[in-house]
Amino acid sequence: MNLYSKAVKLALECKDIDLAQEYANKPSEHKIKKKLWIKIAKYLFNYQNPQTADAKLYGYVPSTTGAKKEVNVEEALKIINRCNVLKV
């Protein structure tokens, strides 16, 4: 799992969600896939920039500093629904 995890992490650091999804789907073991998709979901809900997103539905999540930040929930849910590992 370590190489898949690193690949997903690097793809997310480069803001390449499609590449992260591709690597998250590669492992044959269900538990590993689930961990990788959870990593992608956390990224989407914590770091997505709502100004660049097309959808108009946003939610607010607390950040580590205590301030609320805007997250494009609709777009994040569309991406998560593409996997067959996580249930929403």
C-alpha positions as CSV (number, residue, x, y, z in Angstrom):
1,M,0.0,0.0,0.0
2,N,2.9,2.3,0.7
3,L,3.6,3.1,-3.0
4,Y,-0.1,3.6,-3.8
5,S,-0.4,5.9,-0.8
6,K,2.6,7.9,-1.9
7,A,1.2,8.1,-5.5
8,V,-2.2,9.4,-4.2
9,K,-0.5,11.9,-1.9
10,L,1.8,13.2,-4.7
11,A,-1.2,13.5,-7.1
12,L,-3.2,15.5,-4.5
13,E,-0.2,17.7,-3.7
14,C,-0.2,18.5,-7.5
15,K,-4.0,19.0,-7.3
16,D,-4.5,16.3,-9.9
17,I,-7.7,14.6,-8.6
18,D,-8.0,12.4,-11.7
19,L,-4.6,10.9,-11.2
20,A,-5.2,10.4,-7.5
21,Q,-8.5,8.5,-8.3
22,E,-6.6,6.4,-10.8
23,Y,-4.1,5.3,-8.2
24,A,-6.7,4.8,-5.5
25,N,-8.5,2.3,-7.8
26,K,-5.4,0.2,-8.6
27,P,-4.9,-1.9,-5.4
28,S,-6.8,-5.2,-5.5
29,E,-7.4,-5.2,-1.7
30,H,-10.7,-3.5,-0.6
31,K,-9.2,-2.1,2.7
32,I,-6.4,-0.4,0.8
33,K,-8.7,1.1,-1.7
34,K,-10.9,2.4,1.0
35,K,-8.0,4.1,2.9
36,L,-6.8,5.7,-0.4
37,W,-10.3,7.0,-1.2
38,I,-10.7,8.4,2.3
39,K,-7.5,10.3,1.8
40,I,-8.9,11.8,-1.4
41,A,-12.2,12.6,0.3
42,K,-10.4,14.4,3.2
43,Y,-8.4,16.4,0.6
44,L,-11.6,17.4,-1.3
45,F,-13.3,18.5,1.9
46,N,-10.3,20.3,3.4
47,Y,-8.4,21.8,0.6
48,Q,-10.7,22.4,-2.4
49,N,-10.9,26.0,-3.5
50,P,-14.6,26.9,-4.0
51,Q,-13.8,29.9,-6.3
52,T,-12.5,27.5,-9.0
53,A,-15.4,25.1,-8.8
54,D,-18.4,25.1,-11.1
55,A,-21.1,24.0,-8.6
56,K,-23.0,26.5,-6.5
57,L,-23.6,24.4,-3.4
58,Y,-21.1,25.1,-0.6
59,G,-20.8,24.0,3.0
60,Y,-18.7,25.3,5.8
61,V,-16.2,23.2,7.7
62,P,-14.1,24.3,10.7
63,S,-10.4,24.6,9.9
64,T,-7.6,23.8,12.3
65,T,-7.4,27.5,13.3
66,G,-11.1,27.5,14.3
67,A,-12.3,29.6,11.4
68,K,-14.9,28.3,9.0
69,K,-13.9,27.8,5.4
70,E,-16.0,27.2,2.3
71,V,-16.0,23.8,0.7
72,N,-17.7,22.8,-2.6
73,V,-19.8,19.9,-1.2
74,E,-21.6,19.0,-4.5
75,E,-18.4,18.7,-6.5
76,A,-16.7,16.6,-3.7
77,L,-19.6,14.3,-3.5
78,K,-19.6,13.8,-7.3
79,I,-16.0,12.7,-7.2
80,I,-16.5,10.4,-4.2
81,N,-19.6,8.7,-5.8
82,R,-17.3,7.6,-8.7
83,C,-15.7,5.1,-6.4
84,N,-17.4,1.9,-5.4
85,V,-15.6,1.8,-2.0
86,L,-17.1,4.7,0.0
87,K,-20.8,5.1,0.7
88,V,-22.3,8.5,0.9
